[in-house]
């Protein structure tokens, strides 16, 4: 199963509302937002998900939203979708998992799979217990109550509680030795089968790997540092040495003996063993994954120091620090993940600001790493401020989520970075990495211009289409600046500010009820501004048409300028869903038009050409 969405209810800066749901892509998801918006809180919330055992750290007081009522607990509501492997097993529908402090309760696809294919083995095991007797372990008091609760869990199929089933199996496995000799073999056989079948259920769920900081494997460790770090992960939280030794599955004491100065036989033997383990547990699996070049990591032991060197396929041996930052990041992340039980596939990698210390090209290389990880059946979720860490090719804007914090301190997660609900003051900072990534200038794009005509649009989709078509029609950028608002009333507010600043402006409204009543007519009646002077409509109507309210029967919006037929044609040719939101549709079409992968029709071009000519004619008359 891959995670489709997680609703983080009352986790840190996230409350209980629709925008607490994080929609994840099947492969790679980027999370953007300005500093202190709550991006890291989102990632941390996802990191606490554990489908296999209770995670008490996920429910401590410090992670509960400070604005929640006293006694409130946070809850994780997760939707998972089946992969091709799950479908082969017979799991074809979505699975819902609700995680609280004591339970991971599952309904849907996996629960049905359990009922049809696994529950019978739990039933058979329960029957063996019944045959032995109502109290096979001769318990009393609370111990007997615990036994009965665990036995009840074995046969409960109404609510599939992952934690409860796993705990019950562990409870009875630990008591095999207390069964009479004549029944022990059958007891052990039944519980072994139940565990094997249960593991097939657990294998459906992804594991979470959270890399909060970029731990480093230093070039050289002195013996005094080795002695401290290999025995306690908290001594040097930014060092990877503890995880490195953990991955090799060699004892901390043996690693210290190998690191000390000397050439005693035991030391030499341990040093050879360590490098054999590095080859088997790091080099071989890493090279299976990282196929850019073959590399070999090796540990050298000399005079009480441990140093790490890397040799490429045909290159010289270099200290780890002398290799590229990108390669170091790959190796270190790989060691970190493997040391913390991340299997080869079905992992959700959570990476907080990955590669912040890398140069631009190395950051772009990370995007290839993420793609490689996802192609191996994993999901990658990462936060970033860097425009170079956003892949906008092939409709990559789909994969970006925006996090915005409101004045009350609540973080909202938006599936589309162009969501109209994002306030204008937040939108500028939130969209900054995207604006830079697509080669636009933030100041020119969102700032009012003193010496140009400021065209204020009702929404982001109008803004995107106007910008794209202006470029396509080669309209002189010295003549205009386009400013997006969020709704007709906000469009009016922006015009009020521009008016006060002495800027030249014109509001461009949809010809519909909101555009007329909250927009144009408000500016005319309440602000005493002129039609076809300080405001106009996308459709060239007369004031008489407005007075007759023809907009109620004849609505005209930006999609009508583009033409509905053009949008349908684009969707049909590119396989884009016709049900996605307006701003996202505008952005996807814009990307394709500017990349030259979709050619816009002549009717659309003519409509926009006439619209610009009309707008500039009003401006010129003023």
C-alpha positions, 0 to 999 in steps of 0.5 A: 500500500502507499499512503494517499493522505494523512489527516493530522488532527491537533498535532502541534500547529495543526488543528482539526479542519479539512486543511489538516489533511496532507495529500501525498503523491504516489512517488515524490511530494515537495512541501513549501512555505515560508519560515515558521509556516509549519512545514517541519511540523507536517513532516514530524507529524508524518514521522510519528506514524507507525502501523506496527506498534504503538508510538508513545512519542506521537501522543505526548503533551508536547505534540498536542496543539496548544489551542486544543481543549484540555485533555484533547489527544491528537489523531492520525487518520490515514488513507492508503491505496493498493499498489500493483503487488497488493492488487495481485494479492487481491487487495483492490480497494482503499484502506483506512487506518486510524491511529490513536495512543492505543490502537491502529484500527484498519478498515477497507481493503486490508481488513477485508483481505485479513477476514478472507485469507488470514482470520481462519488461522487465528481462529484455529489457534484460538480453538487449540486454546479452547481444547486445552481449557478455559485457563490453560496457563492456570492464571488468576486475577489480573493475569487471567483478565489479560489472557482473556483479552488477548484471546478475544483479540485473536478472534475479533474480526469486526475491527482489525486492530493491528497493535492488538493482534500483534500484541496478542501473538507476542503474548502467546508466543512468549508462553509456549513453554507453559503448554503441556508437552503433549500439546506443545507441538500443535500449539507451536505449529498453529501460532507459527502459521498465524504469525506467518500469515499475519506478517503477510498483512503487515507487509502491506503497510509502508515503514516510515524513515525520517531524516530530520538532520543531515548526519555526517560521517567524518573523515577521521575519528580520534579514539576518544571520540570513537569510544564515546560515540559508538556507545551512545547515539546522543553524544554526537547527534549529527555524527553518523558513526553510531548508525554506521556501527549499528548497520555493520552489526558489530559490537561497540566494544569490538569496534573500539578495540579495532580503532585503538592503536596497535597491530595485535592479531585480534585487532587486525582480525577485527579490522578485516572483519569490519571492512568485509562487513562494509563491503557486504552491508554498504558497498554492494547494496549501495552500488545496486542502488547508486548506478552513476558510478561504482564506489567503494567505501573503506575504513582505515585504522591507524595510530588510534584514528579511524578514517573513511576513504572512497574509491571510484571505479577508475579513480584514485582513493580519496578521503570522504570529504574530498568527494562531491557533496552530492555523493557524500549525501547519498552515502550518508543517507543510505547508511542512515536509512539502512541502519534504521531498518529501512527495507528496500521498498515500501518506505516513506522517506521524510526529508527535512530541508535535504541538501541545504549545504549542497551547491545548485547542481548537487541539489538538482541531482537529489531530485534524480535520487528521489526519482530513483527511490520512488521507482523502487516502490518508495515514496519521498516527502521533503520540505524545501525553500530552494527553487532548485529542489523543485521539479516542475517538469512533466506537470511537477507542480502536481507534486507540490504542497503549500503550508501557510500559518494564519494569525492564530498560529494554525498551519493549513496544508493546501494541495495546490500552491495556487489555492485561492484560499491562500491569503495574498500576503502569504502567497508571495512568500509561499510561492517564492521558490516556484517563482524563482524555479520557473525563471520569473522575477518575484518583484516584477511579478507580484509588485505594483509598478509605478510606470506601468499599467497594473492589471489586477485580476480576480484570481490566480488562473486569470493571472497565469493565463494572462501572463502566458498569453502576453508572452506568447503574443509578445506584448511589451512587458514595459507596458504592464504588470499583472497582479493577482487577487483572491476574489472580486472584493480583494481585487477592489481592495488592491485597486484602492491601495494602488489608487492611494499610491498614485499608480495606474491600474485597471481591475479586470473582472469576470462577467458573473454575479461576483465580478459585477456585484462585488467588483465592477458595480461596487467600484462604480457606485461606492467608489465613484470609479469609471467603467472602462477606466479603472475597471472592466470585464473580460467580456466587452459589455455595455453598462446597459447590459450590466444594468439588465443583469445579463451576466445571470444568463451569460457568464463569461470568465477566463475559461471562456477567453481561453475557450472551453473547447481549447481546455478540453482539447488540452486535457484530451491530448495530454491526459490531464483530468478535466476535474482539477482546480482552475489555477492548477489547470491554468498552470499546467496549460501554461507550462505546456504552452511555454515549453512548446509541447502544446500549441494553443489554437488561433481562436484563443490567441485572437481572444487574448489579443483583443482583450489586451488591445481593449485594456490598453485602449482604456489606459491610453484614453486615460 
